[in-house]
Amino acid sequence: MSTTEETKALVTVRGLTKHFPVRGASFGKPAQAVRAVEDVSLTVAPGEVLGVVGESGSGKSTVGRLMLRLVEPTAGEVIFDGQNLGALGPTALRKFRRHMQMIFQDPFASLNSRMTVGDALMEPLKLHLGLKGRDAEDQAVALLEKVGLSTDHAKRYPRAFSGGQRQRIAIARALASSPRFIVADEPVSALDVSVQADVLNLMQNLQQELGLALLFISHDLSVVEVITDRVMVLYLGRVMEVARTEDLYDNPAHPYTAALLQAAPGYTGESRQILGGEIPSPIAPPSGCVFRTRCPFAIAECAQTIPILRELSAGHYKACIRDDITL
Ligand SMILES: Nc1ncnc2c1ncn2[C@@H]1O[C@H](COP(=O)(O)OP(=O)(O)OP(=O)(O)O)[C@@H](O)[C@H]1O
C-alpha cells in the first residue's frame, strides 16, 4: 500500500501473517502449519468500507480476527489510529477494544443466551463508557431503537427473537462502545434471504450515519458490490487484487478475481472462466504464485517467484506477473 494511503488510514496492516500449528504432528517430522494468512498489508480509511472476498478457507475471517487482535499474529503488525496493537498488554488491549468491534455470522452464538437483551447491551456501556443505572438503561434503549427494535425488547432473552432481530441486537451491542472500526464477518449469510436486505440496509445506514470504518467479509459478490468502497481479494491467505469496488467489478485485473466474478450468479458477460479443481492445502501451498495451479494463464515463471502486489492504476493493485492477458 502507498504511504499516502497509510497517512490517511484509520487502520494500517503490514505484513500480517498467521500460521496455525497442526496438531498431532508426529515426532521426528518437521512441524506443520496451516498457512491461513500470508503477508497481508492493507489500509482502511476512516468511514471507509473495505470488502474482503475469496473462496471458503482463503483466510478472510482470520484477517478480520487478526485486525482486532482476537488472534495473535505469527508476524506483521496492526496499527489503529497510530497505536500499534502489538505493543498493548492484555489490560490495555481490553480497554482499547471499545474502538474496534466485531459482528459475527451467527448472532445466536455471539449473544449470551442467559442474559436479557437489555443486560447484554448495558454490559459494554458500563465496561467501556462507565455508564451506570438509569444512564446505562436509557442508552441501551436508544441503541435498540437505533437498530429498529423497542424498549419492550430489552427484557427478553435472545431465544425470543428471530435471526434477523438477533443480528440487529448483535449490531446494537457492537455499537454500544461507540467504536470507530467494525469487522463484520458474513453478517447476513446465516439469515433468511427475506431479511438479509433489511439487515444490510440497516448496517449501511448506521455505517454512514456514524462514519464507521468497516471491514466487510463476505463470499456474496453482489452484496459486496453494493456495500463496499474498495475490495480486497484473497486466495490461500494471500492478497490477489485490491481496487475501488467499481473498478474491480468492471475491470478485474487478476485471473482469480475474473474467475470469481464470472462464477457468481447474475454474471452476464461473454467469457466464462471456470475455476477448476480444488484449492490446494494451506499446509503445503504451491510455490511462487499460490493461484498458479488453477490459473489458465500460468507459465513456468509463475512457479518461481511470489508475485508482489503492484499498483496498475491509482489504487488498483494486483499480484500477478502477467500483463499480457485478456480476462
Ligand atoms: N483456529 C484455527 N486452527 C487451525 N486452522 C485454522 C484455524 N482458524 C482457521 N484455520 C484455517 O485457516 C484457513 C483460513 O480460514 P478462514 O476461516 O480464515 O477462511 P475464510 O476465508 O474465512 O473461510 P470461510 O469463508 O469458510 O469462513 C483455513 O484453512 C482454516 O481451516
The ligand as a MOL file (V3000), in Angstrom:
LIG
                    3D

  0  0  0     0  0            999 V3000
M  V30 BEGIN CTAB
M  V30 COUNTS 31 33 0 0 0
M  V30 BEGIN ATOM
M  V30 1 N -8.0300 -21.8780 14.8930 0
M  V30 2 C -7.5900 -22.4800 13.7790 0
M  V30 3 N -6.7650 -23.5310 13.8470 0
M  V30 4 C -6.3050 -24.1420 12.7350 0
M  V30 5 N -6.6120 -23.7490 11.4760 0
M  V30 6 C -7.4320 -22.6950 11.3440 0
M  V30 7 C -7.9740 -22.0010 12.4860 0
M  V30 8 N -8.7650 -20.9970 12.0280 0
M  V30 9 C -8.7300 -21.0570 10.6740 0
M  V30 10 N -7.9370 -22.0790 10.2680 0
M  V30 11 C -7.6160 -22.4440 8.8710 0
M  V30 12 O -7.1140 -21.2760 8.2370 0
M  V30 13 C -7.5610 -21.2120 6.8890 0
M  V30 14 C -8.3020 -19.9090 6.6850 0
M  V30 15 O -9.5190 -19.9500 7.4270 0
M  V30 16 P -10.5330 -18.7350 7.4970 0
M  V30 17 O -11.6770 -19.1510 8.3540 0
M  V30 18 O -9.8110 -17.5060 7.8530 0
M  V30 19 O -11.0220 -18.6310 5.9820 0
M  V30 20 P -12.3140 -17.9410 5.3870 0
M  V30 21 O -11.9010 -17.3760 4.0730 0
M  V30 22 O -12.9000 -17.0220 6.3810 0
M  V30 23 O -13.2870 -19.1800 5.1620 0
M  V30 24 P -14.8910 -19.2480 5.2870 0
M  V30 25 O -15.4190 -18.4300 4.1350 0
M  V30 26 O -15.1530 -20.7180 5.1310 0
M  V30 27 O -15.2420 -18.7150 6.6280 0
M  V30 28 C -8.4200 -22.4540 6.6600 0
M  V30 29 O -7.6050 -23.4340 6.0740 0
M  V30 30 C -8.8330 -22.8400 8.0560 0
M  V30 31 O -9.0730 -24.2360 8.1380 0
M  V30 END ATOM
M  V30 BEGIN BOND
M  V30 1 1 1 2
M  V30 2 1 2 3
M  V30 3 2 2 7
M  V30 4 2 3 4
M  V30 5 1 4 5
M  V30 6 2 5 6
M  V30 7 1 6 7
M  V30 8 1 6 10
M  V30 9 1 7 8
M  V30 10 2 8 9
M  V30 11 1 9 10
M  V30 12 1 10 11
M  V30 13 1 11 12
M  V30 14 1 11 30
M  V30 15 1 12 13
M  V30 16 1 13 14
M  V30 17 1 13 28
M  V30 18 1 14 15
M  V30 19 1 15 16
M  V30 20 2 16 17
M  V30 21 1 16 18
M  V30 22 1 16 19
M  V30 23 1 19 20
M  V30 24 2 20 21
M  V30 25 1 20 22
M  V30 26 1 20 23
M  V30 27 1 23 24
M  V30 28 2 24 25
M  V30 29 1 24 26
M  V30 30 1 24 27
M  V30 31 1 28 29
M  V30 32 1 28 30
M  V30 33 1 30 31
M  V30 END BOND
M  V30 END CTAB
M  END
